[in-house]
Each structure stands twice: as structure tokens, then as C-alpha cells.
Amino acid sequence: MLHGIRWRIAIPYVILILVATAAMVVYLSDVVRDAYADDLETKLDAEARLVADALAASPDWEEPGGDLDGEAQRFAELLDARVTLIGADGTVLGESDEDRTQMDNHLNRPEVVQALEEGQGSSTRFSRTVGYDMLYVASLVTMDGRVSGIARVALPLRQLEANVTRLRRAILSVAALTALGAGVLALLIAERIARPVRQLTDVVERMASGDLSARLLPVTHDEVGVLTRSFNQMSDRLRGTIGKLVEERSRLTAVLDNMADGVVITDGDGRVRLINPAAARLLGTDEQIALGRPFSLVAHDHRIIDLWQRCCAGREEEFEPVEVGRQGPFLQAIATPLQAAGPQACMVILQDLTRVRRLETVRRDFISNISHELRTPLASLKALVDTLRDGALDDPPAAQRFLDRMDTEVDALTQMVRELLELARIESGQVPFRLAPVPVADVVQPPVERLRAQAERAGLQFVLDLPVDLPPVLADAERAQQVVTNLVHNAIKFTPAEGQIRVSGRMFQVSSDGRIQPEILSLEPETLPPGEWVVIAVQDTGVGISADDLPRIFERFYKADRARSGGGTGLGLAIAKHIVQGHGGAIWATSIEGRGSTFYVALPALTYR
């Protein structure tokens, strides 16, 4: 409490008043004492002269062993003082208070010595005769121009000290009251000065806690009032500045939070000071855990750490592609030094190029696959043409056989071009889907019946499982049948003899939190909006699809190695995927290599309640 500004103002002021009052008391006490002493000495001097003049003609001064005790006592009663009459030789001739016969020779007393030299003498000293301090004043007694003796008048200093003590007490009382009043006044003045400062401090604390609307009304026109007005102006400007900073920070946060690229900023000590959600996801960490930790403990990958260290050491921008794991994301890491923030202050940007790389892989595979698909029929056509030119035209049966082979290859090329054009039209949205309520049986049964004979020739068991209570689906019947045809045809193609193909339908529901009821898969399908759906499943016991090939089976021209021996363009599943997506549904697959595959098609169900 004593550290407050009120006490810091009042206490020095009170101490100053007390010191000044004490000094004044001491000074006045000494002045009064000296004044009393001077007055007393003047009084005694006059009385000593009076006694000397009165006794100048007394014959006892000249008589040996003269007795002036009576005179000394008479003057002592008149003057209320001690009177001592001393001969010229220092012998005490008269004494008012003590037995003079027991007194020493007084010729060496200071006041006597001074009186003999100057005619008047005085001294203050301890009297061994009476046992306390006395003020002595001596005056010469002269007769006919010669010294007859010395008259000495003395008073004890106890009276002087008593008077001075009474006066000192009075001065101390007045000084104490004055100091008390001055102290109270100092506290009032200090409180008046400190109150607006304390109020201003409260407002500052409120602002520090986040209340930027806190203000203080100036009530004075002095320096504190000017300070208050200046503080309010500063608060207004600060509030505006903070508002702009908050707005800019909100914009920056929104940008960083919604960026596809990861951003990590380190400070001068190499610790993470900012990391956006994309960077946390790409680095496999949590934002709150990463903040404040060393970058090397957050990045994990040694190539990203080396890139950051090179940037910090060389203070130049560094680039490096990084593939995280075998199946992980493919990143372009860019480290840029922050020159003014410290030796290890850098901004690391992680660009997720996984999709770009996948598209590049798809493009490369597409070119490779289409080149492969075109090379075989074109080479065959070239060989047949060369054979005909070399003389086969002269052999009509052989020529007819070669022409039939050429017609087959041309049909294959035509089918490939037709499927490519259809896929391009579907992808570009040029193929309109005539959506209407269609029973699930009308989507599944026609393709199954059309391909049942082919399955039986291959020695396969065909099972169709469609509950009668399935609701209709919103679909383009012809396009939906094309999808089922493609899936069933693939199942027949890649299932060995004595295998089984099962085509089934079932209804399920996706809740608002993404849960599927009832659970129809151990793995969840692609994200579907909440609602009711019908899933058509085509399950076989064929060769299956490897885990590496499964994510890419819906790409154009992509074929697993086992599938290449079976012919086909490799466009069927890509077309099926785009048709299903055009219906607002989803298609996916599960497979165990060597044990078979299951393809799922989810279409919106129409329920009437």
C-alpha cells in the first residue's frame, strides 16, 4: 500500500515538515535559552553594580576579617539572588547562602579575574559549594579610585532551564499540531493528485484485459486532465488500429486456413510460430502441438529439414520435390528466408502436387495404353495388307479370310473410337441424362438375362438377388443398364470356370453425420450426401485385383497385368464411373487378389412417405 503514488507524494512531504519543525524547535529553543541567559546576565550585572555602589563606602572592606554577611543577606533578600562580597585579596567577606568561613579564596574565579581586569566579569559554571550550575556576575567595588573589593551576584541556572523547558514544550506542542495538520493536508493533496492517476490506471488495466471501449472523463484542466484527454485520443486510435489489425489477421487466417498449400513460419530460434491446417495435414501433426516446437521435430522428413537448414544457412530461397512415403503425398517444398526476423526465421511452403502428379501419370499411362491398343490392330492391318500385296489376292479363299480379319480389326478400332468419343461427351456434359423413377429390376435384369448365356458357356453360376420391396431409383434406365452390363461382363471375363457371379440389390441410408445404416461394407464408400440409397453389387469369385491396381481401375485405358490377356479397350470402367457420377451416385470396388472382386453402384432411392 505504501508504494502507491498517494503515499509517495505524502510521505516525503510529511517527513520534510517533521524535519523542518524539529529544526525549528531546536533553533527556537537555543535562541530563547540564549535570550534568557543574556537577559539574566544583564539583570545580574545591574544588580552587581548596584550592590557594589551601595557598599563602596563600607569600612569593612579595609578591616582584616571584616564581616559583610549581614549586608550580603540583606541584598540577597532584596534581589532574590545569591550575593557574595569578596575582598581585594580574594577573601570572602560576606556570603548570603553559605558559610563563608568554609569557602576557598575566590581570587582565581573566572568572573573575579575578569572583573579585576575589565571592571565587570561573568561566568557560567558548576559551583562546588552549592553543587549545581550557577551564573555569576562580578563588579568591582572602588573607593577613592582604588579597588576595595568585588561584589558578586549569582543565580542558579535551574530556573533558566525550567523556563526554557516550558517554552520548548509549548513550541513542541504547536509544532506537533502544525505537523499533524500539514500531514493531513499533504494526504488530502496527494489523494487529490493520485485519484485521477488511479482512475486512469484502472482504465488502462481494463484496456489491457481486452475492453477497448474503456474511457475516462477528464475533470481537471491541469497536467492530469491533459494526460487523460491524450489517453482517450490514443485509445481511440489504438482501437481503430487494433480493429484493422484484427480484420487483416482474420483475412490472413481465412486465407491460410483455406489454402491448399501448407505454410510453416519459424522464428529466429527455429521454432514454429505459425502453421496452417494444410501444413499440419501434410506433415501429419496437430497445429496446437506443433506451435512453439523446433521445426526439426515438426517436419519429421529429413529432406524438408535439410531444405530448411540450407535456407537458414545460405539465406537464399531453396526448392526441392519431396515424396512422403511410398503412397504418400508428393510435395514441392519451398523455403524462403525472413531476413529481418532472425538467423533461423524462414517460411516453408508445401505445395501438394499429388493430384498433378497423378494426372501426369494418368496422361502418361493414357498415351502408353492407347498406343498399345492402337499398335496391335494397326500392325495386324499392315501385315494383312502386305500379305495381300504379296500375292494373296490371287488366292480367293485366302484373300477372303484376310479381308474378314481386316474387317474385325477395323471393327475393334471403330469400337475404341466410339467409346473414346462417348467418354469425352460424358465428361464434357454433352450427354443428357433422362432421369426418371425406374424399378431396380428394370436396371439389373435386362443386362443379366442378356449375358446369362455367356456365363453359362463359361461354366459359371449366376445368382440374382433383388428384394421385392426395393424402392425405385432416379436414373436414366439405358445408361444405368450400360453400367451393369459392363460390370457383369467384366465379372464373366475374369472369373474362371465353376466360379460364381452374384448380382444383388439393397437399400441403405446415410445419416447427417456420414454413418451408413445398415452397414453394408467393411469400408465406407465415397462420400454421399445424407439420404436413402439403393446399392447394386456385382460380386465374383474371379482372379481379383491387386491392392496397387485397385485405386486406378476407373482410369481410362488402365489395365492390370492380368486383364491385358482378356482384351478390351480399358474404357468400360471409366465410362461407368462418369455415368454413375452423372446420376449423383457413387461407384467403388473391393477386392482380394485370387479370391474375387465386388463392384458397388449407389443410386438415389425414391421413397414415398
C-alpha positions in Angstrom: 0.0 0.0 0.0 2.8 2.4 0.9 4.1 2.1 -2.7 1.1 3.9 -4.1 1.5 7.3 -5.7 -0.5 8.9 -2.9 1.9 7.8 -0.2 4.9 8.5 -2.5 3.7 12.1 -2.5 2.5 12.4 1.1 5.3 10.6 3.0 8.2 12.8 1.7 6.1 15.9 2.3 5.3 14.8 5.9 8.9 13.9 6.6 10.0 17.3 5.3 7.5 19.0 7.5 8.6 17.0 10.5 12.3 17.7 9.9 11.6 21.4 9.4 9.5 21.5 12.5 12.2 19.7 14.6 14.9 22.0 13.3 12.7 25.0 14.1 12.1 23.7 17.7 15.8 23.2 18.3 16.6 26.5 16.8 14.0 28.4 18.8 14.9 26.6 22.0 18.5 27.7 21.6 17.5 31.2 20.7 15.2 31.5 23.7 17.8 30.0 26.0 20.4 32.4 24.8 18.0 35.3 25.1 17.1 34.3 28.6 20.7 33.9 29.5 21.6 37.3 28.1 18.7 39.0 29.9 19.6 37.3 33.1 23.2 38.2 32.8 22.3 41.9 32.1 20.0 41.8 35.1 22.6 40.4 37.4 25.2 42.8 36.0 23.0 45.7 37.0 22.3 44.2 40.4 26.0 43.6 41.0 26.8 47.2 40.1 24.0 48.3 42.5 25.5 46.3 45.3 29.0 47.5 44.6 27.9 51.1 44.6 25.9 50.7 47.7 28.7 49.1 49.6 31.6 51.2 48.3 31.9 53.4 51.4 31.6 50.4 53.9 34.7 50.4 56.2 34.6 46.6 56.5 36.3 46.3 53.1 39.6 47.6 54.7 39.4 45.7 58.1 41.1 42.3 58.3 38.5 39.6 58.8 35.7 42.1 58.0 32.2 40.8 58.2 29.8 41.7 55.5 27.4 38.7 55.8 24.6 40.9 57.0 24.9 43.2 54.0 25.1 40.2 51.7 22.0 38.6 53.2 20.1 42.0 53.0 20.9 42.4 49.3 20.2 38.8 48.6 16.7 39.2 50.1 16.1 42.3 48.0 17.4 40.8 44.8 16.3 37.2 45.3 19.7 36.1 44.4 22.9 34.8 46.0 25.2 37.7 46.9 28.9 37.2 47.7 31.2 40.0 48.8 34.9 39.4 48.1 37.9 41.4 49.3 40.6 42.7 47.0 42.8 39.8 48.1 40.1 37.2 47.2 38.9 36.6 50.7 35.2 36.1 51.1 33.9 38.8 53.3 30.2 38.3 53.0 28.0 35.4 51.8 24.2 35.2 51.7 23.7 31.5 51.3 26.7 29.5 52.6 29.2 29.6 55.5 31.9 31.9 54.1 34.5 30.5 56.6 34.4 27.2 54.7 34.8 28.8 51.3 38.1 29.0 49.4 39.9 32.1 48.2 38.0 33.4 45.2 40.8 35.4 43.6 41.1 32.8 40.8 37.4 32.6 40.0 36.9 33.4 36.3 34.4 36.2 36.9 36.6 37.7 39.6 39.7 37.6 37.3 37.6 39.2 34.5 36.2 41.9 36.9 39.7 42.8 38.1 40.9 43.1 34.5 37.8 44.8 32.9 35.8 46.1 35.9 33.0 43.6 35.1 33.1 39.8 34.8 30.7 36.9 34.3 30.8 33.1 34.0 28.6 30.1 34.0 30.0 27.1 35.8 29.4 24.4 38.3 29.6 25.5 41.8 31.3 23.0 44.1 29.9 24.9 47.1 26.2 24.5 46.3 26.6 21.6 43.9 24.8 22.9 40.7 25.4 25.3 37.8 25.3 28.9 38.5 25.5 32.2 36.6 28.0 34.5 38.2 28.3 38.3 37.6 31.0 40.2 39.4 31.5 44.0 39.7 34.4 46.0 41.2 33.9 48.0 44.4 36.1 51.1 44.2 36.7 53.8 46.8 38.7 57.0 46.0 39.9 55.4 42.8 41.2 52.2 44.2 39.7 48.7 44.3 38.2 47.9 47.7 36.7 44.5 46.7 34.3 42.7 44.5 30.5 42.3 44.7 29.3 39.1 43.1 25.6 38.3 42.4 24.7 34.7 41.3 21.6 32.8 40.3 21.2 29.1 39.7 20.6 28.0 36.1 17.8 25.5 37.1 15.3 28.3 36.8 16.6 29.2 33.4 16.4 25.6 32.3 12.9 25.3 33.7 11.7 28.3 31.8 13.4 27.2 28.6 11.8 23.7 29.0 8.3 25.1 29.4 8.8 27.2 26.3 10.2 24.2 24.4 7.2 22.1 25.3 4.9 24.9 24.1 6.9 25.1 20.9 6.8 21.3 20.5 3.0 21.2 21.0 2.5 23.9 18.4 4.9 22.2 16.1 3.2 18.8 16.6 -0.2 20.3 15.8 1.2 22.1 12.8 2.9 18.9 11.6 -0.3 16.9 12.1 -2.3 19.5 10.2 0.3 19.6 7.5 0.3 15.8 7.2 -3.4 15.6 6.8 -3.2 18.4 4.3 -0.5 16.5 2.5 -2.6 13.3 2.4 -5.6 15.3 1.0 -3.4 16.9 -1.6 -1.8 13.6 -2.5 -5.1 11.9 -2.7 -6.5 14.6 -5.0 -3.4 14.2 -7.2 -3.4 10.4 -7.1 -7.2 9.8 -7.7 -7.3 10.7 -11.4 -4.0 8.8 -11.9 -5.5 5.7 -10.1 -8.7 6.0 -12.3 -6.5 6.3 -15.4 -4.6 3.2 -14.2 -7.9 1.3 -13.8 -8.9 2.2 -17.4 -5.5 1.1 -18.7 -5.9 -2.3 -16.9 -9.4 -2.7 -18.4 -8.0 -2.0 -21.9 -5.1 -4.4 -21.2 -7.7 -7.1 -20.4 -9.4 -6.5 -23.7 -12.0 -3.8 -23.0 -11.0 -1.3 -25.7 -14.1 0.8 -25.1 -12.9 1.9 -21.6 -12.7 5.7 -21.3 -12.1 8.3 -18.6 -13.8 11.6 -18.4 -11.3 14.5 -17.7 -12.4 16.6 -14.8 -9.5 19.0 -14.4 -7.5 21.3 -16.7 -4.1 20.6 -15.3 -1.5 18.1 -16.5 -3.6 15.1 -15.4 -6.5 16.4 -17.4 -4.3 16.9 -20.4 -2.9 13.4 -19.9 -6.5 12.0 -19.7 -7.6 13.7 -22.9 -4.4 12.5 -24.7 -5.0 9.0 -23.4 -8.6 8.9 -24.7 -7.3 10.1 -28.1 -4.7 7.4 -28.0 -7.3 4.8 -27.0 -9.5 5.8 -30.0 -6.6 5.5 -32.4 -5.4 2.3 -30.8 -8.9 0.8 -31.0 -9.1 1.7 -34.7 -5.6 0.3 -35.3 -6.4 -2.9 -33.5 -9.7 -3.3 -35.3 -7.8 -3.0 -38.6 -5.2 -5.5 -37.4 -7.9 -7.9 -36.3 -9.6 -7.6 -39.6 -6.4 -8.1 -41.5 -5.5 -11.0 -39.2 -8.9 -12.6 -39.8 -8.4 -12.3 -43.6 -4.9 -13.7 -43.3 -6.2 -16.6 -41.1 -9.0 -17.3 -43.5 -6.6 -17.3 -46.4 -4.1 -19.6 -44.6 -6.9 -21.9 -43.3 -8.3 -22.3 -46.7 -5.1 -22.6 -48.7 -4.4 -25.9 -50.3 -0.7 -25.2 -49.8 0.9 -25.8 -46.4 2.6 -22.8 -44.8 5.0 -23.0 -41.8 6.8 -20.0 -40.4 9.7 -20.4 -38.0 11.2 -17.7 -35.7 14.8 -16.7 -35.2 15.3 -19.7 -32.8 14.0 -22.2 -35.3 10.7 -22.8 -33.5 7.3 -23.0 -35.3 5.4 -19.8 -34.8 2.7 -20.3 -37.5 1.3 -23.4 -39.2 -1.9 -23.7 -41.2 -4.2 -26.7 -41.3 -2.9 -27.8 -44.8 0.7 -27.9 -43.5 -0.4 -29.8 -40.3 -2.2 -32.3 -42.5 0.7 -32.8 -44.9 3.2 -33.2 -42.1 0.9 -35.5 -40.1 0.8 -33.3 -36.9 -1.5 -31.1 -35.0 -1.5 -27.3 -35.1 -1.6 -26.8 -31.3 1.1 -29.4 -30.7 3.4 -28.0 -33.4 3.3 -24.4 -32.3 6.4 -23.5 -30.3 8.3 -26.7 -31.1 11.5 -26.9 -33.1 10.9 -27.2 -36.8 13.0 -30.4 -37.0 10.6 -32.1 -34.6 7.6 -31.0 -36.6 8.7 -31.7 -40.2 10.0 -35.3 -39.5 11.1 -35.8 -43.1 14.9 -35.3 -43.3 14.7 -33.8 -46.8 12.4 -31.0 -45.7 14.6 -30.4 -42.7 17.7 -30.2 -44.9 16.0 -27.8 -47.2 15.1 -25.6 -44.2 18.6 -25.7 -42.9 20.1 -24.8 -46.3 17.8 -21.9 -46.5 18.8 -20.7 -43.0 22.5 -21.1 -43.7 22.6 -19.5 -47.1 19.7 -17.0 -46.6 18.5 -17.8 -50.1 15.3 -19.4 -51.4 15.5 -23.2 -51.8 13.3 -25.7 -53.7 13.1 -29.4 -53.5 10.5 -32.0 -54.5 9.7 -34.5 -51.7 7.7 -37.7 -51.9 6.5 -38.6 -48.5 6.4 -42.4 -48.2 5.6 -44.9 -50.9 1.9 -44.0 -51.3 2.1 -40.6 -49.5 1.7 -37.1 -51.0 4.1 -35.7 -53.5 5.2 -32.3 -52.3 7.1 -29.3 -53.7 8.9 -27.7 -50.7 9.9 -24.1 -51.0 11.9 -22.4 -48.2 12.2 -18.6 -48.1 14.3 -16.7 -45.5 12.7 -14.0 -43.5 15.7 -11.6 -43.3 14.6 -9.3 -40.5 13.3 -11.9 -38.1 16.5 -13.8 -37.1 19.0 -16.3 -38.4 16.6 -19.3 -38.4 13.5 -17.4 -39.4 12.0 -18.9 -42.6 8.8 -19.5 -44.3 8.3 -23.0 -45.7 5.6 -23.6 -48.3 4.5 -27.2 -49.0 2.6 -27.5 -52.3 0.7 -30.7 -52.6 1.3 -31.9 -56.2 -0.1 -35.3 -55.7 -3.1 -34.7 -57.9 -0.9 -33.1 -60.5 1.5 -36.0 -60.5 -1.4 -38.5 -60.6 -2.9 -36.6 -63.6 0.5 -36.7 -65.2 0.7 -40.4 -64.5 -2.8 -40.9 -65.9 -1.8 -38.9 -69.0 1.4 -40.9 -69.4 -0.5 -44.2 -68.9 -3.2 -43.0 -71.3 -0.7 -42.3 -74.0 1.0 -45.6 -73.3 -2.2 -47.6 -73.2 -3.8 -46.0 -76.3 -0.6 -46.5 -78.1 -0.6 -50.1 -77.1 -4.3 -50.6 -78.0 -3.8 -49.0 -81.4 -0.5 -50.7 -82.2 -1.9 -54.2 -82.2 -4.8 -53.7 -84.7 -2.7 -51.4 -86.9 0.2 -53.8 -87.0 -2.3 -56.6 -87.9 -3.8 -54.5 -90.7 -0.4 -53.7 -92.0 0.6 -57.3 -92.1 -2.7 -58.3 -93.8 -2.3 -55.6 -96.4 1.3 -56.6 -97.1 0.2 -60.3 -97.4 -2.5 -59.3 -99.9 0.0 -57.3 -101.9 2.4 -60.2 -102.0 0.0 -62.4 -103.9 -2.7 -63.4 -101.6 -5.2 -61.6 -103.9 -4.6 -64.4 -106.4 -5.9 -66.9 -103.9 -9.6 -66.0 -103.4 -10.3 -68.1 -100.3 -7.1 -66.8 -98.6 -8.0 -63.2 -99.7 -11.5 -63.5 -98.3 -10.1 -64.8 -95.0 -7.6 -61.9 -94.8 -10.4 -59.4 -95.6 -12.5 -60.9 -92.8 -9.6 -60.4 -90.4 -9.2 -56.8 -91.6 -12.9 -56.2 -91.0 -12.5 -57.5 -87.4 -9.6 -55.2 -86.7 -11.4 -52.2 -88.2 -14.4 -53.0 -86.0 -12.2 -53.0 -83.0 -10.7 -49.7 -83.9 -14.2 -48.3 -84.6 -15.4 -49.6 -81.1 -12.4 -48.0 -79.5 -13.1 -44.6 -81.2 -16.8 -44.9 -80.3 -16.0 -45.4 -76.7 -13.5 -42.6 -76.6 -16.0 -40.3 -78.1 -18.7 -41.4 -75.7 -16.4 -40.9 -72.7 -15.4 -37.5 -74.0 -19.0 -36.5 -74.4 -20.0 -37.8 -70.9 -17.0 -36.0 -69.3 -17.9 -32.7 -71.1 -21.6 -33.0 -70.1 -22.8 -33.2 -73.6 -24.7 -36.4 -73.0 -28.1 -35.5 -71.3 -29.4 -38.0 -68.7 -33.1 -38.6 -68.8 -33.7 -39.2 -65.2 -36.9 -40.8 -64.1 -38.1 -43.2 -61.4 -37.0 -46.7 -62.6 -37.5 -50.0 -60.7 -34.2 -51.6 -59.8 -35.3 -54.8 -61.6 -35.5 -52.8 -64.9 -31.9 -51.7 -64.4 -30.4 -55.1 -63.4 -32.5 -57.8 -65.1 -32.0 -56.9 -68.8 -28.2 -57.0 -68.7 -28.2 -60.1 -66.6 -30.5 -62.0 -69.0 -28.5 -60.8 -72.0 -25.3 -62.1 -70.5 -26.6 -65.2 -68.8 -26.0 -67.4 -71.8 -22.4 -66.2 -72.0 -21.9 -67.0 -68.3 -23.3 -70.5 -68.7 -21.0 -71.2 -71.7 -18.1 -70.2 -69.4 -19.2 -72.7 -66.8 -20.2 -70.0 -64.2 -23.1 -70.0 -61.7 -25.3 -66.9 -62.0 -27.2 -65.7 -58.9 -29.7 -62.7 -59.0 -30.8 -61.4 -55.6 -33.3 -58.5 -55.8 -35.7 -58.0 -52.8 -39.2 -57.2 -54.0 -39.5 -54.3 -51.6 -36.7 -52.3 -53.1 -37.8 -48.7 -53.9 -37.3 -47.3 -57.4 -34.2 -45.3 -58.2 -33.9 -42.0 -60.0 -31.9 -43.0 -63.1 -31.6 -43.0 -66.9 -32.5 -46.6 -67.5 -30.5 -47.1 -70.6 -27.3 -45.6 -69.1 -27.7 -47.4 -65.8 -28.1 -50.7 -67.8 -24.9 -49.9 -69.6 -23.1 -49.7 -66.3 -24.5 -53.0 -65.0 -23.7 -54.6 -68.4 -20.1 -53.5 -68.2 -19.7 -54.8 -64.6 -21.3 -58.2 -65.3 -19.3 -58.6 -68.5 -16.0 -57.9 -66.6 -17.0 -60.4 -63.9 -17.6 -63.1 -66.5 -14.4 -62.3 -68.3 -12.2 -62.6 -65.2 -13.9 -65.5 -63.3 -12.6 -69.0 -64.0 -14.9 -71.9 -64.8 -17.1 -73.2 -61.9 -17.0 -69.8 -60.3 -20.0 -67.7 -59.2 -21.3 -64.3 -60.1 -23.8 -62.7 -57.8 -25.8 -59.6 -58.6 -27.8 -58.2 -55.7 -29.5 -55.0 -54.6 -30.1 -53.5 -51.2 -31.3 -50.3 -49.7 -29.3 -48.2 -47.1 -29.4 -44.8 -45.5 -26.6 -42.2 -45.0 -27.2 -40.1 -41.8 -26.3 -36.4 -41.4 -23.1 -37.4 -39.7 -22.0 -39.7 -42.6 -22.8 -43.0 -41.0 -24.3 -45.8 -43.1 -27.3 -47.7 -41.8 -27.3 -50.7 -42.1 -23.6 -51.2 -42.6 -23.2 -53.0 -45.9 -19.4 -52.7 -46.2 -16.4 -53.0 -44.1 -15.1 -50.0 -45.9 -17.2 -46.9 -46.4 -17.9 -45.7 -50.0 -17.2 -42.4 -51.5 -18.8 -39.5 -49.6 -22.5 -39.4 -50.3 -25.0 -36.8 -49.1 -27.5 -37.8 -46.4 -30.5 -39.6 -47.7 -31.7 -43.0 -48.8 -29.8 -45.0 -51.5 -30.0 -48.3 -53.4 -26.7 -50.1 -53.9 -26.3 -52.7 -56.7 -23.5 -55.1 -56.1 -21.8 -57.3 -58.7 -19.7 -59.9 -56.9 -17.5 -62.6 -58.5 -15.1 -65.3 -57.4 -12.5 -64.5 -60.0 -8.8 -63.6 -60.1 -9.3 -60.4 -58.1 -7.4 -57.1 -58.3 -4.1 -56.3 -56.5 -4.1 -53.6 -53.8 -1.7 -51.5 -56.0 -4.0 -51.6 -59.0 -7.4 -51.2 -57.2 -7.2 -47.4 -56.8 -6.6 -46.9 -60.5 -9.1 -49.3 -62.1 -11.5 -46.5 -63.0 -8.9 -44.6 -65.0 -9.1 -44.5 -68.8 -7.1 -47.4 -70.5 -5.8 -48.6 -67.2 -5.5 -52.4 -67.1 -4.0 -54.6 -64.5 -1.5 -57.1 -66.0 -3.9 -60.0 -65.6 -6.6 -58.0 -67.5 -4.4 -57.4 -70.6 -4.8 -61.1 -71.7 -8.5 -60.7 -71.7 -8.7 -58.0 -74.4 -11.0 -54.9 -74.3 -10.2 -51.2 -74.6 -9.9 -50.4 -70.9 -12.5 -47.7 -71.1 -15.5 -49.5 -69.7 -15.0 -48.8 -66.0 -14.1 -45.1 -66.8 -17.3 -44.7 -68.7 -19.3 -46.5 -65.9 -17.8 -44.1 -63.3 -18.8 -41.0 -65.2 -22.3 -42.3 -65.9 -22.8 -43.1 -62.2 -21.4 -39.7 -61.1 -23.8 -38.1 -63.7 -26.7 -39.7 -61.7 -25.3 -38.1 -58.5 -24.3 -41.6 -57.2 -21.0 -43.3 -56.5 -19.2 -46.4 -57.7 -16.4 -48.2 -55.9 -14.9 -51.7 -55.6 -13.3 -54.0 -53.0 -11.2 -57.0 -54.0 -8.9 -59.7 -52.6 -6.4 -60.9 -55.1 -7.1 -64.5 -56.0 -10.5 -64.6 -54.2 -12.6 -62.3 -56.3 -13.9 -58.7 -56.5 -17.1 -56.8 -55.7 -18.2 -53.7 -57.5 -20.8 -51.4 -55.9 -23.1 -48.8 -57.6 -25.1 -46.5 -55.4 -28.0 -44.6 -56.9 -30.5 -42.3 -55.2 -33.6 -44.1 -53.9 -37.1 -42.7 -54.3 -39.3 -43.3 -51.3 -42.8 -42.1 -50.8 -43.9 -41.3 -47.3 
